[in-house]
Amino acid sequence: MAKHRIIITTEEELRKHWSDSRCPNFGFSFNETTLSECLKLDENTWEATYETMEVTKPVTYTYLDVNAGGEITYTLQEGEYGLYN
């Protein structure tokens, strides 16, 4: 996992969750849950951190398809997944 830093200005930004279309069924979020856990840069800005998922060799995942039934299997190729956008 690679650790990344993002500058935020509100706690609402800190609560954001995001996904990566290249790796379905995974979700990403910041490590901190409140502004008090973040590094305060000045009066109105803080630094929040998050970690991505780094795949160093192809890995296969299987998950249940709740809508259609059955299972879905996919393989993630080498790369970094979950970058904040």
C-alpha positions as CSV (number, residue, x, y, z in Angstrom):
1,M,0.0,0.0,0.0
2,A,1.2,3.5,-0.8
3,K,0.3,6.3,1.5
4,H,-1.0,9.5,-0.1
5,R,-1.7,13.0,1.4
6,I,-4.6,15.3,0.3
7,I,-5.3,18.8,1.5
8,I,-8.9,19.3,2.7
9,T,-10.9,22.2,4.1
10,T,-13.9,20.6,5.7
11,E,-14.9,17.5,7.7
12,E,-17.4,16.7,4.9
13,E,-14.5,16.2,2.5
14,L,-12.9,13.8,5.1
15,R,-16.1,11.6,5.1
16,K,-15.9,11.0,1.3
17,H,-15.6,7.5,0.1
18,W,-14.6,6.6,-3.5
19,S,-14.2,3.6,-5.8
20,D,-11.9,2.7,-8.6
21,S,-13.7,1.4,-11.7
22,R,-10.7,-0.9,-12.5
23,C,-11.3,-2.9,-9.3
24,P,-15.0,-3.5,-8.7
25,N,-16.3,-4.3,-5.2
26,F,-13.6,-2.3,-3.4
27,G,-14.1,1.0,-1.6
28,F,-11.6,3.6,-0.4
29,S,-11.6,6.3,2.2
30,F,-9.3,8.5,4.3
31,N,-7.5,7.1,7.3
32,E,-8.7,9.8,9.6
33,T,-12.3,10.2,10.7
34,T,-12.3,13.7,12.2
35,L,-10.4,16.9,11.5
36,S,-8.7,16.6,14.9
37,E,-6.9,13.5,13.7
38,C,-5.5,15.4,10.6
39,L,-2.4,17.5,10.5
40,K,-3.6,21.1,10.7
41,L,-1.7,23.2,8.1
42,D,-3.4,26.6,8.8
43,E,-6.7,28.0,10.1
44,N,-8.8,26.4,7.3
45,T,-6.8,23.6,5.9
46,W,-5.8,20.1,7.0
47,E,-3.8,17.2,5.6
48,A,-5.7,13.9,5.3
49,T,-4.1,10.6,4.3
50,Y,-5.3,7.5,2.6
51,E,-3.7,4.3,1.3
52,T,-4.1,2.7,-2.1
53,M,-4.0,-0.9,-3.0
54,E,-0.8,-1.9,-4.8
55,V,-0.9,-5.1,-6.8
56,T,2.6,-6.5,-7.6
57,K,1.4,-9.6,-9.5
58,P,-2.0,-10.5,-11.0
59,V,-4.5,-11.5,-8.3
60,T,-7.9,-13.0,-8.9
61,Y,-11.0,-12.1,-6.8
62,T,-14.5,-13.7,-6.7
63,Y,-17.6,-12.0,-5.3
64,L,-21.3,-12.7,-5.2
65,D,-23.5,-10.9,-7.8
66,V,-26.4,-9.9,-5.6
67,N,-28.5,-8.6,-8.5
68,A,-28.1,-11.4,-11.0
69,G,-27.2,-14.2,-8.7
70,G,-24.1,-16.3,-9.1
71,E,-20.5,-15.2,-8.8
72,I,-18.3,-12.7,-10.7
73,T,-14.6,-13.4,-11.0
74,Y,-12.0,-10.9,-12.2
75,T,-8.2,-10.5,-12.1
76,L,-6.5,-7.3,-11.1
77,Q,-3.3,-6.7,-13.1
78,E,-0.2,-5.1,-11.6
79,G,-0.7,-1.5,-10.6
80,E,-2.0,0.9,-8.0
81,Y,-5.7,1.1,-7.3
82,G,-7.9,3.5,-5.3
83,L,-6.3,6.8,-6.2
84,Y,-8.3,9.7,-4.9
85,N,-10.0,11.7,-7.7
